[in-house]
């Protein structure tokens, strides 16, 4: 029979950041097997689920049943240790939680225009993979210590985002100047406004995390880069 255990999970002050100074938490209820046989990669110490059972002496938890050359094995008890309960929920996805309030922040650009950045958290399940990187749980057999799972950070840097925006803006400018592409006055304005926004975003939102910049809702008119080889 599966166990049911509720623990308190701390999550970051903001999405894509790793600080927890504000002490934000949610209650997570794990409903799953008590014992998890964890497979530990000897090269990078990454942990994966190998088997599960409600009985510690279940033969299915015997490491001899699994590959030995590249892996070590350790059994965790989700009932006895809160940390093991978190690891079990993280690996098995057998958990629920109350609705977590979405993160909202008012953003003000250099011209004083305000917008609201919203990050949607999961309603009743999935919060762990919202806040943690996948495959980021590790166990070191030499020191007998666990590390992770690790809080997510944004996959794009500010620099790479700005470079991408500059490339997009340049394509729009070339398309607008291309005699082989025809745009209505309304479509020209949409492209011109978007190109300007892309070119100035880094300065316009100085000091504001790049993932919080408000993107336009306008539909971009069809256009193409005349410098691109379409043959």
Secondary structure, 3 states (H helix, E strand, C coil): CCEEEEEEEECCCCCCCCCCCCCCEEEEEEEECCEEEEEEECCCCEEEEEEEECCCCCHHHCHHHCCCCCEEEEEEECCCCHHHHHHHHHHHCCEEECCCCCEEEEEECCCCCEEEEEECCCCCCCHHHHHECCCCCEEECCCCEEECCCECCCCCCHHHHHHHHHHHHHHHHHHHHCCCCCCCHHHHHHHHHHHHHHHHHHHHCCCCCHHHCCCCCCCCCCCCCCCCCCC
